[in-house]
Amino acid sequence: MKAAWNGVKVSIMGREFSVVCDEDQQEALTQAAVHLDRTMRDIQKGGKVIGIERCAIMAALNITHELLDLRKRSDENGDVGGRLRELQDKIDAAMQDQHQLSL
């Protein structure tokens, strides 16, 4: 089954953009546009960046830094799901032992 492609209108810094995306990605695209708009407005409020193009570049750098930091922390934490499964197995085994002792 092929996904439908539709245009989504988003507003960034008061400018309207029409972006074509997969139908099941429209909500994510809208959320991304809201995040980008908020980030750019925060940068402009700081007053150190003049011009929409420079503001967009600074926002892109900030968001990319956040993404890379999250990836790094995720890598450092390793496979949390695997660790949780191991702990659950240990808890299950301890409960089974406890149940057998009480019989």
Legacy VTK file of the C-alpha trace (Angstrom):
# vtk DataFile Version 3.0
C-alpha trace
ASCII
DATASET POLYDATA
POINTS 103 float
0.000 0.000 0.000
1.432 3.333 -1.023
1.217 6.245 1.414
-0.542 9.410 0.302
1.514 12.557 -0.120
-0.033 15.856 0.915
1.022 19.429 1.392
1.232 20.742 4.940
1.284 24.454 5.647
3.540 25.543 8.483
4.419 28.967 9.813
7.982 29.819 10.797
8.824 33.328 11.952
5.578 34.615 10.475
6.277 33.141 7.048
4.073 30.448 5.555
5.655 27.384 3.967
3.940 24.541 2.149
5.807 21.276 2.569
4.939 18.007 0.860
5.284 14.988 3.111
3.959 11.502 3.671
0.506 11.606 5.240
1.607 9.704 8.341
4.400 12.240 8.936
2.269 15.391 8.910
1.941 15.674 12.700
5.682 15.169 13.203
6.442 17.797 10.548
4.069 20.260 12.207
5.705 19.649 15.605
9.150 20.118 14.060
8.059 23.438 12.543
6.696 24.613 15.901
9.976 23.650 17.597
12.032 25.429 14.934
9.835 28.536 15.147
10.170 28.621 18.952
13.938 28.143 18.762
14.356 30.896 16.178
12.184 33.304 18.174
14.222 32.598 21.317
17.424 33.339 19.395
16.000 36.592 18.059
14.865 37.628 21.539
18.487 37.332 22.640
19.206 40.210 20.280
22.636 38.955 19.199
21.554 37.513 15.844
20.211 39.795 13.150
18.563 38.509 10.011
16.349 35.510 9.415
19.035 33.565 7.550
21.559 33.852 10.373
18.834 33.081 12.869
17.920 29.911 10.928
21.568 28.807 10.866
21.944 29.363 14.613
18.704 27.455 15.253
19.926 24.594 13.058
23.208 24.488 14.966
21.434 24.513 18.341
18.979 21.778 17.359
21.747 19.650 15.824
23.808 20.031 19.001
20.821 18.869 21.075
20.338 15.853 18.790
23.992 14.835 18.899
24.068 15.253 22.686
21.008 13.004 23.036
22.577 10.383 20.769
25.817 10.480 22.756
23.983 10.045 26.067
21.916 7.232 24.578
25.095 5.455 23.423
26.664 5.926 26.851
23.635 4.393 28.537
23.842 1.341 26.309
20.966 -1.028 25.798
18.647 0.025 28.614
15.942 -2.325 27.368
18.327 -5.259 27.534
19.347 -4.366 31.066
15.719 -4.068 32.113
14.971 -7.527 30.675
17.934 -8.980 32.602
16.700 -7.377 35.817
13.174 -8.638 35.187
14.541 -12.162 34.640
16.457 -11.952 37.932
13.346 -10.728 39.758
11.266 -13.523 38.236
13.869 -16.127 39.244
14.053 -14.738 42.808
10.271 -14.777 43.096
10.169 -18.344 41.798
12.793 -19.365 44.381
10.837 -17.591 47.115
7.640 -19.341 46.034
9.350 -22.749 46.124
10.780 -22.026 49.595
7.346 -21.166 50.964
5.859 -24.474 49.784
LINES 1 104
103 0 1 2 3 4 5 6 7 8 9 10 11 12 13 14 15 16 17 18 19 20 21 22 23 24 25 26 27 28 29 30 31 32 33 34 35 36 37 38 39 40 41 42 43 44 45 46 47 48 49 50 51 52 53 54 55 56 57 58 59 60 61 62 63 64 65 66 67 68 69 70 71 72 73 74 75 76 77 78 79 80 81 82 83 84 85 86 87 88 89 90 91 92 93 94 95 96 97 98 99 100 101 102
